[in-house]
């Protein structure tokens, strides 16, 4: 189809933009903190680790959940949006028995107009942590 490739290149809304989040932990592999595409931001999973040290934010699920969500917030802010624009979250738990405790902290960050959410138990998470959270958000 002649001209199709030229039209795609000119459409800035369809260009992938890598998001670098200085206030979130650095990637521990070959991936980006987030990707913006069109009017959406797709974050990588954020663990409950402290950005300054790369160490866990405590041993228990509540402190790790709080830090994971603070890391998500930092990534979203680097992309030009915020938690109010989150459309969907996915929560990965090492142990589904931690669901209630995770949910208690999660509710502090998402107080109204709650995003859609999935929560699943996984066999193992990086660094042996208890929770990882990824989101899809609209650009504000």
C-alpha positions as CSV (number, residue, x, y, z in Angstrom):
1,X,0.0,0.0,0.0
2,X,2.0,3.1,-1.2
3,X,2.3,5.9,1.3
4,X,1.2,3.9,4.3
5,X,4.6,3.7,5.9
6,X,5.1,7.5,5.4
7,X,1.8,8.2,7.2
8,X,2.7,5.9,10.1
9,X,6.1,7.7,10.6
10,X,4.4,11.1,10.8
11,X,1.9,10.1,13.4
12,X,3.6,10.9,16.7
13,X,0.8,9.2,18.7
14,X,2.0,5.8,17.4
15,X,5.6,6.1,18.5
16,X,7.0,4.2,21.4
17,X,8.6,6.3,24.1
18,X,10.9,4.8,26.7
19,X,10.3,6.2,30.2
20,X,13.3,6.6,32.5
21,X,12.3,7.1,36.1
22,X,15.1,8.5,38.2
23,X,13.1,8.2,41.4
24,X,12.3,4.5,41.0
25,X,14.6,1.5,41.3
26,X,16.8,0.8,38.2
27,X,15.8,-2.1,36.0
28,X,17.5,-5.4,37.0
29,X,17.4,-6.6,33.4
30,X,17.0,-5.6,29.8
31,X,13.7,-3.7,30.1
32,X,12.4,-0.2,30.6
33,X,10.6,1.2,33.6
34,X,7.7,2.0,31.4
35,X,6.7,2.6,27.8
36,X,4.4,5.3,26.6
37,X,2.5,4.6,23.4
38,X,-0.3,6.8,22.2
39,X,-2.1,8.1,25.3
40,X,-1.2,5.1,27.4
41,X,1.6,4.2,29.7
42,X,2.6,0.6,30.4
43,X,4.8,0.1,33.5
44,X,7.0,-2.8,34.2
45,X,6.4,-4.6,37.4
46,X,7.6,-2.7,40.4
47,X,8.9,-4.5,43.4
48,X,8.9,-3.3,47.0
49,X,12.5,-2.3,46.9
50,X,14.0,1.1,47.9
51,X,15.3,3.1,45.0
52,X,18.3,4.4,46.9
53,X,19.7,1.0,47.9
54,X,18.0,-1.7,45.8
55,X,17.2,-3.4,49.1
56,X,13.7,-4.7,50.2
57,X,11.5,-2.2,52.0
58,X,11.1,-4.6,54.9
59,X,10.2,-8.3,55.2
60,X,6.5,-8.1,55.4
61,X,3.9,-7.7,52.7
62,X,2.6,-4.3,53.8
63,X,5.9,-2.5,53.6
64,X,6.7,-4.1,50.3
65,X,3.3,-3.2,48.9
66,X,3.6,0.4,50.0
67,X,7.1,0.7,48.4
68,X,6.0,-1.1,45.2
69,X,3.2,1.4,44.8
70,X,5.5,4.4,45.6
71,X,7.7,3.0,42.8
72,X,4.8,2.8,40.5
73,X,3.9,6.4,41.4
74,X,7.4,7.5,40.6
75,X,7.4,5.8,37.2
76,X,4.0,7.3,36.3
77,X,5.2,10.8,37.3
78,X,8.3,10.4,35.1
79,X,5.9,9.5,32.3
80,X,3.8,12.6,32.9
81,X,0.8,11.0,34.6
82,X,-0.3,9.8,38.1
83,X,-2.1,7.2,40.1
84,X,-5.5,8.9,39.4
85,X,-5.1,7.9,35.7
86,X,-4.4,4.2,36.3
87,X,-6.8,2.1,34.3
88,X,-5.6,-1.4,35.2
89,X,-3.3,-3.0,37.7
90,X,-1.9,-6.5,38.0
91,X,-0.7,-7.6,41.4
92,X,1.6,-10.6,41.6
93,X,1.7,-12.2,45.1
94,X,4.2,-14.8,46.3
95,X,1.4,-16.0,48.7
96,X,-2.3,-15.4,48.1
97,X,-2.7,-15.5,51.9
98,X,-1.1,-12.0,51.8
99,X,-4.1,-10.7,49.7
100,X,-5.9,-8.9,52.6
101,X,-2.8,-7.2,53.9
102,X,-1.8,-6.1,50.4
103,X,-5.3,-4.9,49.7
104,X,-5.3,-2.8,52.9
105,X,-2.2,-0.8,51.6
106,X,-3.5,-0.8,48.0
107,X,-6.7,0.9,49.2
108,X,-4.6,3.8,50.6
109,X,-3.3,4.6,47.1
110,X,-6.5,4.0,45.1
111,X,-9.3,5.6,47.2
112,X,-11.9,6.3,44.5
113,X,-12.6,5.5,40.9
114,X,-10.7,2.3,41.4
115,X,-8.9,0.8,38.4
116,X,-9.6,-2.7,37.1
117,X,-7.3,-5.2,38.8
118,X,-6.1,-8.7,38.6
119,X,-4.2,-10.4,41.5
120,X,-2.5,-13.7,41.1
121,X,-0.2,-15.9,43.1
122,X,3.1,-16.7,41.4
123,X,5.7,-19.3,42.3
124,X,8.5,-16.8,42.8
125,X,9.3,-13.1,42.4
126,X,12.7,-11.4,41.8
127,X,14.9,-11.1,44.9
128,X,12.5,-13.4,46.8
129,X,10.1,-10.6,47.4
130,X,6.4,-10.9,48.3
131,X,4.7,-8.6,45.8
132,X,5.2,-7.0,42.3
133,X,2.7,-4.5,40.8
134,X,2.4,-3.3,37.2
135,X,-0.1,-0.8,35.8
136,X,-1.6,0.6,32.6
137,X,-2.4,4.3,32.8
138,X,-3.7,7.1,30.6
139,X,-1.4,10.1,30.1
140,X,-2.9,13.1,32.0
